[in-house]
Amino acid sequence: MIRVVASALLVLGGALVGGGCEREGAVEKAGKQVDKAVEAAKDKINPEGPVEKAGKQVDKAIEEAKGK
């Protein structure tokens, strides 16, 4: 299960990089905040493993690279 989630995170991260650079609207920013809140709640109920943590770090690095 962890491998499936990690693979999905990596694929989605790659899609974000390949998607181009567009400015985010207010709704997209609010959606990301909701996503983060849901993830935080899930992590408290079911803590993530090392592969999931690595996937999140990759996603965070991609987001930071897009922002620059």
Predicted model as a PDB file, atoms N, CA, C, CB and O in Angstrom, pLDDT in the B-factor column:
MODEL        1                                                                  
ATOM      1  N   MET A   1       0.832  -1.187   0.000  1.00 66.00           N  
ATOM      2  CA  MET A   1       0.000   0.000   0.000  1.00 66.00           C  
ATOM      3  C   MET A   1       0.876   1.250   0.000  1.00 66.00           C  
ATOM      4  CB  MET A   1      -0.946  -0.002   1.212  1.00 66.00           C  
ATOM      5  O   MET A   1       0.596   2.213  -0.714  1.00 66.00           O  
ATOM      6  N   ILE A   2       1.928   1.229   0.796  1.00 74.00           N  
ATOM      7  CA  ILE A   2       2.823   2.382   0.867  1.00 74.00           C  
ATOM      8  C   ILE A   2       3.490   2.611  -0.483  1.00 74.00           C  
ATOM      9  CB  ILE A   2       3.887   2.182   1.965  1.00 74.00           C  
ATOM     10  O   ILE A   2       3.662   3.755  -0.904  1.00 74.00           O  
ATOM     11  N   ARG A   3       3.862   1.543  -1.155  1.00 75.00           N  
ATOM     12  CA  ARG A   3       4.512   1.680  -2.458  1.00 75.00           C  
ATOM     13  C   ARG A   3       3.565   2.314  -3.473  1.00 75.00           C  
ATOM     14  CB  ARG A   3       4.992   0.311  -2.965  1.00 75.00           C  
ATOM     15  O   ARG A   3       3.983   3.125  -4.299  1.00 75.00           O  
ATOM     16  N   VAL A   4       2.307   1.947  -3.408  1.00 73.00           N  
ATOM     17  CA  VAL A   4       1.318   2.507  -4.338  1.00 73.00           C  
ATOM     18  C   VAL A   4       1.167   4.003  -4.097  1.00 73.00           C  
ATOM     19  CB  VAL A   4      -0.051   1.796  -4.185  1.00 73.00           C  
ATOM     20  O   VAL A   4       1.140   4.792  -5.041  1.00 73.00           O  
ATOM     21  N   VAL A   5       1.067   4.388  -2.825  1.00 70.00           N  
ATOM     22  CA  VAL A   5       0.912   5.806  -2.488  1.00 70.00           C  
ATOM     23  C   VAL A   5       2.156   6.581  -2.910  1.00 70.00           C  
ATOM     24  CB  VAL A   5       0.652   5.987  -0.969  1.00 70.00           C  
ATOM     25  O   VAL A   5       2.049   7.661  -3.491  1.00 70.00           O  
ATOM     26  N   ALA A   6       3.322   6.040  -2.624  1.00 72.00           N  
ATOM     27  CA  ALA A   6       4.563   6.722  -2.989  1.00 72.00           C  
ATOM     28  C   ALA A   6       4.684   6.857  -4.500  1.00 72.00           C  
ATOM     29  CB  ALA A   6       5.774   5.968  -2.430  1.00 72.00           C  
ATOM     30  O   ALA A   6       5.106   7.900  -5.000  1.00 72.00           O  
ATOM     31  N   SER A   7       4.322   5.821  -5.222  1.00 73.00           N  
ATOM     32  CA  SER A   7       4.371   5.883  -6.686  1.00 73.00           C  
ATOM     33  C   SER A   7       3.419   6.948  -7.212  1.00 73.00           C  
ATOM     34  CB  SER A   7       4.024   4.515  -7.297  1.00 73.00           C  
ATOM     35  O   SER A   7       3.755   7.706  -8.122  1.00 73.00           O  
ATOM     36  N   ALA A   8       2.236   6.993  -6.632  1.00 71.00           N  
ATOM     37  CA  ALA A   8       1.257   8.003  -7.055  1.00 71.00           C  
ATOM     38  C   ALA A   8       1.785   9.402  -6.789  1.00 71.00           C  
ATOM     39  CB  ALA A   8      -0.087   7.798  -6.330  1.00 71.00           C  
ATOM     40  O   ALA A   8       1.611  10.296  -7.618  1.00 71.00           O  
ATOM     41  N   LEU A   9       2.425   9.605  -5.650  1.00 69.00           N  
ATOM     42  CA  LEU A   9       2.989  10.915  -5.332  1.00 69.00           C  
ATOM     43  C   LEU A   9       4.071  11.313  -6.331  1.00 69.00           C  
ATOM     44  CB  LEU A   9       3.560  10.915  -3.917  1.00 69.00           C  
ATOM     45  O   LEU A   9       4.140  12.464  -6.760  1.00 69.00           O  
ATOM     46  N   LEU A  10       4.898  10.368  -6.688  1.00 73.00           N  
ATOM     47  CA  LEU A  10       5.957  10.672  -7.644  1.00 73.00           C  
ATOM     48  C   LEU A  10       5.392  10.985  -9.024  1.00 73.00           C  
ATOM     49  CB  LEU A  10       6.935   9.509  -7.734  1.00 73.00           C  
ATOM     50  O   LEU A  10       5.877  11.889  -9.705  1.00 73.00           O  
ATOM     51  N   VAL A  11       4.386  10.254  -9.431  1.00 71.00           N  
ATOM     52  CA  VAL A  11       3.765  10.513 -10.741  1.00 71.00           C  
ATOM     53  C   VAL A  11       3.102  11.886 -10.739  1.00 71.00           C  
ATOM     54  CB  VAL A  11       2.723   9.411 -11.089  1.00 71.00           C  
ATOM     55  O   VAL A  11       3.243  12.654 -11.691  1.00 71.00           O  
ATOM     56  N   LEU A  12       2.380  12.188  -9.665  1.00 69.00           N  
ATOM     57  CA  LEU A  12       1.717  13.493  -9.584  1.00 69.00           C  
ATOM     58  C   LEU A  12       2.741  14.623  -9.534  1.00 69.00           C  
ATOM     59  CB  LEU A  12       0.802  13.554  -8.349  1.00 69.00           C  
ATOM     60  O   LEU A  12       2.537  15.679 -10.134  1.00 69.00           O  
ATOM     61  N   GLY A  13       3.832  14.403  -8.825  1.00 68.00           N  
ATOM     62  CA  GLY A  13       4.891  15.408  -8.784  1.00 68.00           C  
ATOM     63  C   GLY A  13       5.476  15.650 -10.165  1.00 68.00           C  
ATOM     64  O   GLY A  13       5.737  16.794 -10.539  1.00 68.00           O  
ATOM     65  N   GLY A  14       5.682  14.587 -10.922  1.00 64.00           N  
ATOM     66  CA  GLY A  14       6.186  14.734 -12.289  1.00 64.00           C  
ATOM     67  C   GLY A  14       5.200  15.457 -13.181  1.00 64.00           C  
ATOM     68  O   GLY A  14       5.593  16.231 -14.054  1.00 64.00           O  
ATOM     69  N   ALA A  15       3.931  15.209 -12.965  1.00 59.00           N  
ATOM     70  CA  ALA A  15       2.897  15.888 -13.760  1.00 59.00           C  
ATOM     71  C   ALA A  15       2.885  17.374 -13.460  1.00 59.00           C  
ATOM     72  CB  ALA A  15       1.510  15.283 -13.482  1.00 59.00           C  
ATOM     73  O   ALA A  15       2.641  18.187 -14.351  1.00 59.00           O  
ATOM     74  N   LEU A  16       3.146  17.735 -12.211  1.00 57.00           N  
ATOM     75  CA  LEU A  16       3.190  19.157 -11.858  1.00 57.00           C  
ATOM     76  C   LEU A  16       4.339  19.863 -12.562  1.00 57.00           C  
ATOM     77  CB  LEU A  16       3.321  19.328 -10.343  1.00 57.00           C  
ATOM     78  O   LEU A  16       4.190  20.992 -13.028  1.00 57.00           O  
ATOM     79  N   VAL A  17       5.466  19.208 -12.636  1.00 56.00           N  
ATOM     80  CA  VAL A  17       6.623  19.802 -13.307  1.00 56.00           C  
ATOM     81  C   VAL A  17       6.351  19.934 -14.797  1.00 56.00           C  
ATOM     82  CB  VAL A  17       7.893  18.957 -13.065  1.00 56.00           C  
ATOM     83  O   VAL A  17       6.673  20.958 -15.398  1.00 56.00           O  
ATOM     84  N   GLY A  18       5.768  18.922 -15.389  1.00 54.00           N  
ATOM     85  CA  GLY A  18       5.509  18.937 -16.820  1.00 54.00           C  
ATOM     86  C   GLY A  18       4.314  19.787 -17.203  1.00 54.00           C  
ATOM     87  O   GLY A  18       4.108  20.051 -18.387  1.00 54.00           O  
ATOM     88  N   GLY A  19       3.531  20.218 -16.249  1.00 56.00           N  
ATOM     89  CA  GLY A  19       2.321  20.969 -16.516  1.00 56.00           C  
ATOM     90  C   GLY A  19       2.535  22.417 -16.896  1.00 56.00           C  
ATOM     91  O   GLY A  19       1.597  23.078 -17.340  1.00 56.00           O  
ATOM     92  N   GLY A  20       3.716  22.916 -16.738  1.00 54.00           N  
ATOM     93  CA  GLY A  20       3.975  24.306 -17.077  1.00 54.00           C  
ATOM     94  C   GLY A  20       3.879  25.193 -15.853  1.00 54.00           C  
ATOM     95  O   GLY A  20       3.552  24.742 -14.755  1.00 54.00           O  
ATOM     96  N   CYS A  21       4.168  26.448 -16.064  1.00 57.00           N  
ATOM     97  CA  CYS A  21       4.166  27.421 -14.967  1.00 57.00           C  
ATOM     98  C   CYS A  21       3.005  28.387 -15.166  1.00 57.00           C  
ATOM     99  CB  CYS A  21       5.523  28.195 -14.895  1.00 57.00           C  
ATOM    100  O   CYS A  21       3.056  29.267 -16.026  1.00 57.00           O  
ATOM    101  N   GLU A  22       1.997  28.223 -14.393  1.00 67.00           N  
ATOM    102  CA  GLU A  22       0.864  29.120 -14.428  1.00 67.00           C  
ATOM    103  C   GLU A  22       0.682  29.713 -13.042  1.00 67.00           C  
ATOM    104  CB  GLU A  22      -0.418  28.390 -14.902  1.00 67.00           C  
ATOM    105  O   GLU A  22       0.991  29.080 -12.032  1.00 67.00           O  
ATOM    106  N   ARG A  23       0.181  30.923 -13.012  1.00 74.00           N  
ATOM    107  CA  ARG A  23      -0.093  31.540 -11.722  1.00 74.00           C  
ATOM    108  C   ARG A  23      -1.310  30.884 -11.096  1.00 74.00           C  
ATOM    109  CB  ARG A  23      -0.308  33.059 -11.869  1.00 74.00           C  
ATOM    110  O   ARG A  23      -2.261  30.509 -11.781  1.00 74.00           O  
ATOM    111  N   GLU A  24      -1.257  30.756  -9.772  1.00 74.00           N  
ATOM    112  CA  GLU A  24      -2.366  30.153  -9.053  1.00 74.00           C  
ATOM    113  C   GLU A  24      -3.384  31.218  -8.691  1.00 74.00           C  
ATOM    114  CB  GLU A  24      -1.871  29.427  -7.793  1.00 74.00           C  
ATOM    115  O   GLU A  24      -3.026  32.337  -8.322  1.00 74.00           O  
ATOM    116  N   GLY A  25      -4.646  30.863  -8.800  1.00 85.00           N  
ATOM    117  CA  GLY A  25      -5.705  31.748  -8.367  1.00 85.00           C  
ATOM    118  C   GLY A  25      -6.016  31.527  -6.900  1.00 85.00           C  
ATOM    119  O   GLY A  25      -5.459  30.632  -6.264  1.00 85.00           O  
ATOM    120  N   ALA A  26      -6.900  32.340  -6.371  1.00 87.00           N  
ATOM    121  CA  ALA A  26      -7.270  32.244  -4.959  1.00 87.00           C  
ATOM    122  C   ALA A  26      -7.906  30.899  -4.637  1.00 87.00           C  
ATOM    123  CB  ALA A  26      -8.226  33.370  -4.586  1.00 87.00           C  
ATOM    124  O   ALA A  26      -7.681  30.344  -3.562  1.00 87.00           O  
ATOM    125  N   VAL A  27      -8.699  30.377  -5.567  1.00 89.00           N  
ATOM    126  CA  VAL A  27      -9.371  29.097  -5.322  1.00 89.00           C  
ATOM    127  C   VAL A  27      -8.355  27.964  -5.269  1.00 89.00           C  
ATOM    128  CB  VAL A  27     -10.423  28.818  -6.411  1.00 89.00           C  
ATOM    129  O   VAL A  27      -8.472  27.063  -4.438  1.00 89.00           O  
ATOM    130  N   GLU A  28      -7.362  28.004  -6.148  1.00 88.00           N  
ATOM    131  CA  GLU A  28      -6.329  26.964  -6.134  1.00 88.00           C  
ATOM    132  C   GLU A  28      -5.528  27.004  -4.833  1.00 88.00           C  
ATOM    133  CB  GLU A  28      -5.387  27.128  -7.338  1.00 88.00           C  
ATOM    134  O   GLU A  28      -5.217  25.961  -4.258  1.00 88.00           O  
ATOM    135  N   LYS A  29      -5.200  28.193  -4.379  1.00 88.00           N  
ATOM    136  CA  LYS A  29      -4.460  28.327  -3.115  1.00 88.00           C  
ATOM    137  C   LYS A  29      -5.285  27.798  -1.956  1.00 88.00           C  
ATOM    138  CB  LYS A  29      -4.074  29.796  -2.860  1.00 88.00           C  
ATOM    139  O   LYS A  29      -4.762  27.103  -1.084  1.00 88.00           O  
ATOM    140  N   ALA A  30      -6.575  28.124  -1.940  1.00 90.00           N  
ATOM    141  CA  ALA A  30      -7.454  27.632  -0.874  1.00 90.00           C  
ATOM    142  C   ALA A  30      -7.559  26.112  -0.941  1.00 90.00           C  
ATOM    143  CB  ALA A  30      -8.860  28.275  -0.980  1.00 90.00           C  
ATOM    144  O   ALA A  30      -7.578  25.444   0.093  1.00 90.00           O  
ATOM    145  N   GLY A  31      -7.628  25.565  -2.148  1.00 90.00           N  
ATOM    146  CA  GLY A  31      -7.684  24.117  -2.310  1.00 90.00           C  
ATOM    147  C   GLY A  31      -6.443  23.436  -1.768  1.00 90.00           C  
ATOM    148  O   GLY A  31      -6.528  22.376  -1.147  1.00 90.00           O  
ATOM    149  N   LYS A  32      -5.292  24.045  -2.004  1.00 89.00           N  
ATOM    150  CA  LYS A  32      -4.050  23.468  -1.480  1.00 89.00           C  
ATOM    151  C   LYS A  32      -4.036  23.493   0.038  1.00 89.00           C  
ATOM    152  CB  LYS A  32      -2.834  24.220  -2.027  1.00 89.00           C  
ATOM    153  O   LYS A  32      -3.540  22.560   0.669  1.00 89.00           O  
ATOM    154  N   GLN A  33      -4.573  24.549   0.628  1.00 92.00           N  
ATOM    155  CA  GLN A  33      -4.636  24.619   2.091  1.00 92.00           C  
ATOM    156  C   GLN A  33      -5.544  23.516   2.642  1.00 92.00           C  
ATOM    157  CB  GLN A  33      -5.144  26.010   2.546  1.00 92.00           C  
ATOM    158  O   GLN A  33      -5.231  22.897   3.658  1.00 92.00           O  
ATOM    159  N   VAL A  34      -6.654  23.279   1.974  1.00 92.00           N  
ATOM    160  CA  VAL A  34      -7.567  22.207   2.391  1.00 92.00           C  
ATOM    161  C   VAL A  34      -6.855  20.861   2.268  1.00 92.00           C  
ATOM    162  CB  VAL A  34      -8.875  22.217   1.535  1.00 92.00           C  
ATOM    163  O   VAL A  34      -6.951  20.020   3.161  1.00 92.00           O  
ATOM    164  N   ASP A  35      -6.139  20.660   1.154  1.00 90.00           N  
ATOM    165  CA  ASP A  35      -5.400  19.408   0.959  1.00 90.00           C  
ATOM    166  C   ASP A  35      -4.382  19.189   2.073  1.00 90.00           C  
ATOM    167  CB  ASP A  35      -4.692  19.412  -0.402  1.00 90.00           C  
ATOM    168  O   ASP A  35      -4.245  18.078   2.587  1.00 90.00           O  
ATOM    169  N   LYS A  36      -3.676  20.239   2.441  1.00 89.00           N  
ATOM    170  CA  LYS A  36      -2.680  20.133   3.510  1.00 89.00           C  
ATOM    171  C   LYS A  36      -3.341  19.777   4.836  1.00 89.00           C  
ATOM    172  CB  LYS A  36      -1.897  21.447   3.647  1.00 89.00           C  
ATOM    173  O   LYS A  36      -2.812  18.969   5.600  1.00 89.00           O  
ATOM    174  N   ALA A  37      -4.498  20.379   5.112  1.00 91.00           N  
ATOM    175  CA  ALA A  37      -5.201  20.090   6.359  1.00 91.00           C  
ATOM    176  C   ALA A  37      -5.671  18.639   6.396  1.00 91.00           C  
ATOM    177  CB  ALA A  37      -6.394  21.036   6.532  1.00 91.00           C  
ATOM    178  O   ALA A  37      -5.579  17.979   7.431  1.00 91.00           O  
ATOM    179  N   VAL A  38      -6.168  18.149   5.276  1.00 89.00           N  
ATOM    180  CA  VAL A  38      -6.615  16.751   5.205  1.00 89.00           C  
ATOM    181  C   VAL A  38      -5.434  15.814   5.404  1.00 89.00           C  
ATOM    182  CB  VAL A  38      -7.307  16.462   3.852  1.00 89.00           C  
ATOM    183  O   VAL A  38      -5.534  14.832   6.140  1.00 89.00           O  
ATOM    184  N   GLU A  39      -4.319  16.111   4.754  1.00 84.00           N  
ATOM    185  CA  GLU A  39      -3.123  15.273   4.906  1.00 84.00           C  
ATOM    186  C   GLU A  39      -2.649  15.258   6.356  1.00 84.00           C  
ATOM    187  CB  GLU A  39      -1.993  15.773   3.988  1.00 84.00           C  
ATOM    188  O   GLU A  39      -2.272  14.207   6.874  1.00 84.00           O  
ATOM    189  N   ALA A  40      -2.665  16.421   7.016  1.00 85.00           N  
ATOM    190  CA  ALA A  40      -2.232  16.494   8.411  1.00 85.00           C  
ATOM    191  C   ALA A  40      -3.142  15.638   9.292  1.00 85.00           C  
ATOM    192  CB  ALA A  40      -2.226  17.960   8.905  1.00 85.00           C  
ATOM    193  O   ALA A  40      -2.671  14.954  10.200  1.00 85.00           O  
ATOM    194  N   ALA A  41      -4.441  15.679   9.021  1.00 86.00           N  
ATOM    195  CA  ALA A  41      -5.379  14.878   9.811  1.00 86.00           C  
ATOM    196  C   ALA A  41      -5.141  13.389   9.580  1.00 86.00           C  
ATOM    197  CB  ALA A  41      -6.835  15.246   9.460  1.00 86.00           C  
ATOM    198  O   ALA A  41      -5.167  12.598  10.523  1.00 86.00           O  
ATOM    199  N   LYS A  42      -4.907  13.008   8.316  1.00 83.00           N  
ATOM    200  CA  LYS A  42      -4.650  11.595   8.016  1.00 83.00           C  
ATOM    201  C   LYS A  42      -3.357  11.124   8.672  1.00 83.00           C  
ATOM    202  CB  LYS A  42      -4.581  11.372   6.496  1.00 83.00           C  
ATOM    203  O   LYS A  42      -3.278   9.995   9.155  1.00 83.00           O  
ATOM    204  N   ASP A  43      -2.343  11.987   8.691  1.00 78.00           N  
ATOM    205  CA  ASP A  43      -1.063  11.607   9.280  1.00 78.00           C  
ATOM    206  C   ASP A  43      -1.175  11.386  10.781  1.00 78.00           C  
ATOM    207  CB  ASP A  43      -0.018  12.669   8.994  1.00 78.00           C  
ATOM    208  O   ASP A  43      -0.451  10.562  11.341  1.00 78.00           O  
ATOM    209  N   LYS A  44      -2.066  12.105  11.434  1.00 83.00           N  
ATOM    210  CA  LYS A  44      -2.242  11.907  12.868  1.00 83.00           C  
ATOM    211  C   LYS A  44      -2.945  10.581  13.150  1.00 83.00           C  
ATOM    212  CB  LYS A  44      -3.038  13.070  13.476  1.00 83.00           C  
ATOM    213  O   LYS A  44      -2.660   9.923  14.151  1.00 83.00           O  
ATOM    214  N   ILE A  45      -3.855  10.193  12.271  1.00 85.00           N  
ATOM    215  CA  ILE A  45      -4.590   8.935  12.450  1.00 85.00           C  
ATOM    216  C   ILE A  45      -3.727   7.751  12.048  1.00 85.00           C  
ATOM    217  CB  ILE A  45      -5.892   8.942  11.629  1.00 85.00           C  
ATOM    218  O   ILE A  45      -3.678   6.745  12.756  1.00 85.00           O  
ATOM    219  N   ASN A  46      -3.046   7.867  10.916  1.00 83.00           N  
ATOM    220  CA  ASN A  46      -2.228   6.790  10.375  1.00 83.00           C  
ATOM    221  C   ASN A  46      -0.878   7.378   9.966  1.00 83.00           C  
ATOM    222  CB  ASN A  46      -2.936   6.090   9.161  1.00 83.00           C  
ATOM    223  O   ASN A  46      -0.735   7.853   8.840  1.00 83.00           O  
ATOM    224  N   PRO A  47       0.118   7.355  10.861  1.00 81.00           N  
ATOM    225  CA  PRO A  47       1.410   7.981  10.554  1.00 81.00           C  
ATOM    226  C   PRO A  47       2.038   7.413   9.277  1.00 81.00           C  
ATOM    227  CB  PRO A  47       2.371   7.794  11.725  1.00 81.00           C  
ATOM    228  O   PRO A  47       1.909   6.225   8.979  1.00 81.00           O  
ATOM    229  N   GLU A  48       2.711   8.277   8.540  1.00 78.00           N  
ATOM    230  CA  GLU A  48       3.312   7.869   7.270  1.00 78.00           C  
ATOM    231  C   GLU A  48       4.647   7.157   7.481  1.00 78.00           C  
ATOM    232  CB  GLU A  48       3.510   9.083   6.366  1.00 78.00           C  
ATOM    233  O   GLU A  48       5.331   7.356   8.484  1.00 78.00           O  
ATOM    234  N   GLY A  49       4.985   6.337   6.520  1.00 85.00           N  
ATOM    235  CA  GLY A  49       6.229   5.596   6.560  1.00 85.00           C  
ATOM    236  C   GLY A  49       7.332   6.366   5.844  1.00 85.00           C  
ATOM    237  O   GLY A  49       7.098   7.471   5.355  1.00 85.00           O  
ATOM    238  N   PRO A  50       8.528   5.795   5.777  1.00 89.00           N  
ATOM    239  CA  PRO A  50       9.673   6.489   5.186  1.00 89.00           C  
ATOM    240  C   PRO A  50       9.500   6.784   3.695  1.00 89.00           C  
ATOM    241  CB  PRO A  50      10.919   5.669   5.388  1.00 89.00           C  
ATOM    242  O   PRO A  50       9.990   7.808   3.220  1.00 89.00           O  
ATOM    243  N   VAL A  51       8.824   5.923   2.954  1.00 90.00           N  
ATOM    244  CA  VAL A  51       8.632   6.153   1.523  1.00 90.00           C  
ATOM    245  C   VAL A  51       7.673   7.319   1.303  1.00 90.00           C  
ATOM    246  CB  VAL A  51       8.099   4.878   0.830  1.00 90.00           C  
ATOM    247  O   VAL A  51       7.879   8.145   0.414  1.00 90.00           O  
ATOM    248  N   GLU A  52       6.636   7.378   2.111  1.00 86.00           N  
ATOM    249  CA  GLU A  52       5.692   8.488   1.994  1.00 86.00           C  
ATOM    250  C   GLU A  52       6.357   9.814   2.355  1.00 86.00           C  
ATOM    251  CB  GLU A  52       4.472   8.248   2.892  1.00 86.00           C  
ATOM    252  O   GLU A  52       6.111  10.835   1.713  1.00 86.00           O  
ATOM    253  N   LYS A  53       7.197   9.792   3.383  1.00 87.00           N  
ATOM    254  CA  LYS A  53       7.919  11.007   3.766  1.00 87.00           C  
ATOM    255  C   LYS A  53       8.828  11.465   2.623  1.00 87.00           C  
ATOM    256  CB  LYS A  53       8.750  10.765   5.054  1.00 87.00           C  
ATOM    257  O   LYS A  53       8.909  12.658   2.330  1.00 87.00           O  
ATOM    258  N   ALA A  54       9.501  10.525   1.986  1.00 92.00           N  
ATOM    259  CA  ALA A  54      10.377  10.868   0.870  1.00 92.00           C  
ATOM    260  C   ALA A  54       9.564  11.454  -0.286  1.00 92.00           C  
ATOM    261  CB  ALA A  54      11.163   9.627   0.400  1.00 92.00           C  
ATOM    262  O   ALA A  54       9.994  12.418  -0.918  1.00 92.00           O  
ATOM    263  N   GLY A  55       8.404  10.881  -0.561  1.00 92.00           N  
ATOM    264  CA  GLY A  55       7.540  11.393  -1.618  1.00 92.00           C  
ATOM    265  C   GLY A  55       7.079  12.807  -1.337  1.00 92.00           C  
ATOM    266  O   GLY A  55       7.025  13.636  -2.246  1.00 92.00           O  
ATOM    267  N   LYS A  56       6.750  13.089  -0.099  1.00 88.00           N  
ATOM    268  CA  LYS A  56       6.328  14.439   0.276  1.00 88.00           C  
ATOM    269  C   LYS A  56       7.479  15.428   0.139  1.00 88.00           C  
ATOM    270  CB  LYS A  56       5.790  14.454   1.711  1.00 88.00           C  
ATOM    271  O   LYS A  56       7.272  16.573  -0.262  1.00 88.00           O  
ATOM    272  N   GLN A  57       8.684  14.993   0.470  1.00 92.00           N  
ATOM    273  CA  GLN A  57       9.840  15.876   0.322  1.00 92.00           C  
ATOM    274  C   GLN A  57      10.092  16.193  -1.148  1.00 92.00           C  
ATOM    275  CB  GLN A  57      11.090  15.236   0.949  1.00 92.00           C  
ATOM    276  O   GLN A  57      10.456  17.318  -1.490  1.00 92.00           O  
ATOM    277  N   VAL A  58       9.900  15.209  -2.009  1.00 94.00           N  
ATOM    278  CA  VAL A  58      10.047  15.429  -3.454  1.00 94.00           C  
ATOM    279  C   VAL A  58       8.997  16.430  -3.925  1.00 94.00           C  
ATOM    280  CB  VAL A  58       9.915  14.089  -4.241  1.00 94.00           C  
ATOM    281  O   VAL A  58       9.307  17.362  -4.667  1.00 94.00           O  
ATOM    282  N   ASP A  59       7.750  16.229  -3.488  1.00 92.00           N  
ATOM    283  CA  ASP A  59       6.679  17.149  -3.873  1.00 92.00           C  
ATOM    284  C   ASP A  59       6.966  18.569  -3.388  1.00 92.00           C  
ATOM    285  CB  ASP A  59       5.338  16.665  -3.313  1.00 92.00           C  
ATOM    286  O   ASP A  59       6.739  19.538  -4.113  1.00 92.00           O  
ATOM    287  N   LYS A  60       7.462  18.682  -2.164  1.00 91.00           N  
ATOM    288  CA  LYS A  60       7.762  20.000  -1.606  1.00 91.00           C  
ATOM    289  C   LYS A  60       8.882  20.675  -2.401  1.00 91.00           C  
ATOM    290  CB  LYS A  60       8.156  19.881  -0.117  1.00 91.00           C  
ATOM    291  O   LYS A  60       8.820  21.875  -2.668  1.00 91.00           O  
ATOM    292  N   ALA A  61       9.900  19.908  -2.777  1.00 93.00           N  
ATOM    293  CA  ALA A  61      11.001  20.467  -3.560  1.00 93.00           C  
ATOM    294  C   ALA A  61      10.513  20.935  -4.932  1.00 93.00           C  
ATOM    295  CB  ALA A  61      12.124  19.430  -3.722  1.00 93.00           C  
ATOM    296  O   ALA A  61      10.963  21.963  -5.437  1.00 93.00           O  
ATOM    297  N   ILE A  62       9.601  20.186  -5.525  1.00 93.00           N  
ATOM    298  CA  ILE A  62       9.049  20.571  -6.832  1.00 93.00           C  
ATOM    299  C   ILE A  62       8.251  21.858  -6.690  1.00 93.00           C  
ATOM    300  CB  ILE A  62       8.154  19.441  -7.415  1.00 93.00           C  
ATOM    301  O   ILE A  62       8.377  22.759  -7.520  1.00 93.00           O  
ATOM    302  N   GLU A  63       7.435  21.954  -5.652  1.00 88.00           N  
ATOM    303  CA  GLU A  63       6.639  23.167  -5.431  1.00 88.00           C  
ATOM    304  C   GLU A  63       7.536  24.387  -5.215  1.00 88.00           C  
ATOM    305  CB  GLU A  63       5.706  22.980  -4.222  1.00 88.00           C  
ATOM    306  O   GLU A  63       7.254  25.473  -5.723  1.00 88.00           O  
ATOM    307  N   GLU A  64       8.617  24.198  -4.457  1.00 89.00           N  
ATOM    308  CA  GLU A  64       9.536  25.310  -4.201  1.00 89.00           C  
ATOM    309  C   GLU A  64      10.243  25.720  -5.495  1.00 89.00           C  
ATOM    310  CB  GLU A  64      10.576  24.921  -3.117  1.00 89.00           C  
ATOM    311  O   GLU A  64      10.467  26.907  -5.734  1.00 89.00           O  
ATOM    312  N   ALA A  65      10.589  24.750  -6.317  1.00 90.00           N  
ATOM    313  CA  ALA A  65      11.259  25.054  -7.587  1.00 90.00           C  
ATOM    314  C   ALA A  65      10.302  25.804  -8.530  1.00 90.00           C  
ATOM    315  CB  ALA A  65      11.769  23.745  -8.261  1.00 90.00           C  
ATOM    316  O   ALA A  65      10.714  26.709  -9.255  1.00 90.00           O  
ATOM    317  N   LYS A  66       9.040  25.418  -8.508  1.00 86.00           N  
ATOM    318  CA  LYS A  66       8.041  26.097  -9.345  1.00 86.00           C  
ATOM    319  C   LYS A  66       7.841  27.547  -8.901  1.00 86.00           C  
ATOM    320  CB  LYS A  66       6.698  25.343  -9.296  1.00 86.00           C  
ATOM    321  O   LYS A  66       7.609  28.434  -9.723  1.00 86.00           O  
ATOM    322  N   GLY A  67       7.934  27.769  -7.605  1.00 75.00           N  
ATOM    323  CA  GLY A  67       7.692  29.102  -7.051  1.00 75.00           C  
ATOM    324  C   GLY A  67       8.788  30.101  -7.370  1.00 75.00           C  
ATOM    325  O   GLY A  67       8.571  31.308  -7.259  1.00 75.00           O  
ATOM    326  N   LYS A  68       9.952  29.629  -7.763  1.00 59.00           N  
ATOM    327  CA  LYS A  68      11.082  30.536  -8.014  1.00 59.00           C  
ATOM    328  C   LYS A  68      11.095  31.011  -9.425  1.00 59.00           C  
ATOM    329  CB  LYS A  68      12.392  29.868  -7.701  1.00 59.00           C  
ATOM    330  O   LYS A  68      11.975  31.781  -9.809  1.00 59.00           O  
TER     331      LYS A  68                                                      
ENDMDL                                                                          
END                                                                             
